[in-house]
Amino acid sequence: MRVYFDNNATTIVDPKVRDAMIPFFCEYYGNPNSLHQFGSETHPALRVAMDQLYAGINASDEDDIIITSCATESNNWVLKSIYETHIKNGEKNHIITSAVEHPSVIAVCKYLESLGVEVSFLPVNSDGVIEIDALKDAIHDKTALVSIMWANNETGMIFPIKEISDICKEHNVLFHTDGVQAIGKIPVDVQDVGVDFMSFSAHKFHGPKGVGALFVKKGLELIPLLHGGDQMGGKRSGTLNVPGIVGMGEAMEIAVKELTCEGNLVRKLRDKLEDAILKTPDTFSVGDREHRVPNTVLVSVKGVEGESMLWDLNRAGIAASTGSACASEDLESNPVMEAIGAEADLAHTALRFSLSRFSTEEEVDYVILHFKKAVERLRAISSSYAYTPKNHKSGL
Ligand SMILES: Cc1ncc(COP(=O)(O)O)c(C=O)c1O
């Protein structure tokens, strides 16, 4: 059996999404910017896809959704553009983010720091979420931008995004959120929350890889990311990825439609898995379930390296993760575990399971079985784990 429980890294393309994309490879393959019919016959599908994206996040017609190649690009673009317009050529010099952002935010912030920008990396509590008071304390009159994720990729914890947005408004500070792990898992309404910029990526919600987007609230301007043929209103030139955009639109529409019903099923499966894991002595999960996206659980298995667990599970055909996919080739401890204050030995034991609407109960049962086997095998040979009855409790 093969079980894919690494859906926060990427997801299977929904067959309905694939079917929607196929005509745009060999049938309607024209360049949308060409004047002939090969170009123009792509337009109706592009319009439908853009409508699906606007509807999916409840953007208004006057807002912009600009297609990018991935969320890493969207995150880079916002941060570097605000640097150009508000910091390098303006009066501000401060950006606030959190210590648990995806590397595509953290690394850009560190780069901007090297250019002289003051960056506040807000710490998180033991649930892996920032404290609102810390944000209030950090904001000052030189703050140009707050960039805080909607939901965390490792823990699945949902951030108090509406409160953050309100504080930004009070202080007249722009607010960007990395919405990658929220879309398709919880309702995302950019108008209700009042975000200024939001990044997202199709391959995280059963769309294709290589296509993402940046929501930009009406009236806000970014410097063009790519100069060239003036596609995307001159903001991001480059021939449009027609199959990708069609696929992202379709994936968004399905994700939103399936949200409540499939979300509840995914939650049930995740809870079953988590409950079974926590019955194993000395295992912990991070963050309160009610404030987590329904598909994710980050566990820590005392005395067992996350990588060893990963390889045992992999031998049984099970895919999980010890950190975000981009960072998973180095054997450092999970940075989010470190940020929540886990001791170094626990931070090395992190293991993330992320399910999807394609996950089944049979798969969960199979993972529970092999999880228990792997823990038993690895603890038996672990020099750092000695089981005593008083270890026998779960919960963080
Ligand atoms: C929270 C978050 N932001 C950004 C990204 C980067 O997305 P992409 O692969 O589209 O560049 C990821 C991918 O893991 C993510 O989880």
The ligand as a Tripos MOL2 file, in Angstrom:
@<TRIPOS>MOLECULE
LIG
   16    16     1     0     0
SMALL
NO_CHARGES

@<TRIPOS>ATOM
      1 C1          3.1550   28.4900    3.9380 C.3       1 LIG1
      2 C2          3.8530   28.3380    2.6320 C.ar      1 LIG1
      3 N1          4.2140   29.4160    1.9460 N.ar      1 LIG1
      4 C3          4.8440   29.3320    0.7620 C.ar      1 LIG1
      5 C4          5.1510   28.1130    0.2130 C.ar      1 LIG1
      6 C5          5.8460   28.0800   -1.1140 C.3       1 LIG1
      7 O1          4.9400   27.6870   -2.0930 O.3       1 LIG1
      8 P1          5.4260   27.3590   -3.5690 P.3       1 LIG1
      9 O2          5.8180   25.9340   -3.5710 O.co2     1 LIG1
     10 O3          4.2300   27.6090   -4.4300 O.co2     1 LIG1
     11 O4          6.5370   28.2710   -3.8940 O.co2     1 LIG1
     12 C6          4.8180   26.9430    0.8950 C.ar      1 LIG1
     13 C7          5.1940   25.6190    0.3760 C.2       1 LIG1
     14 O5          5.4700   24.7000    1.1420 O.2       1 LIG1
     15 C8          4.1360   27.0530    2.1340 C.ar      1 LIG1
     16 O6          3.7630   25.9800    2.8290 O.3       1 LIG1
@<TRIPOS>BOND
     1     1     2 1
     2     2     3 ar
     3     2    15 ar
     4     3     4 ar
     5     4     5 ar
     6     5     6 1
     7     5    12 ar
     8     6     7 1
     9     7     8 1
    10     8     9 2
    11     8    10 1
    12     8    11 1
    13    12    13 1
    14    12    15 ar
    15    13    14 2
    16    15    16 1
@<TRIPOS>SUBSTRUCTURE
     1 LIG1         1 GROUP 0 **** ****
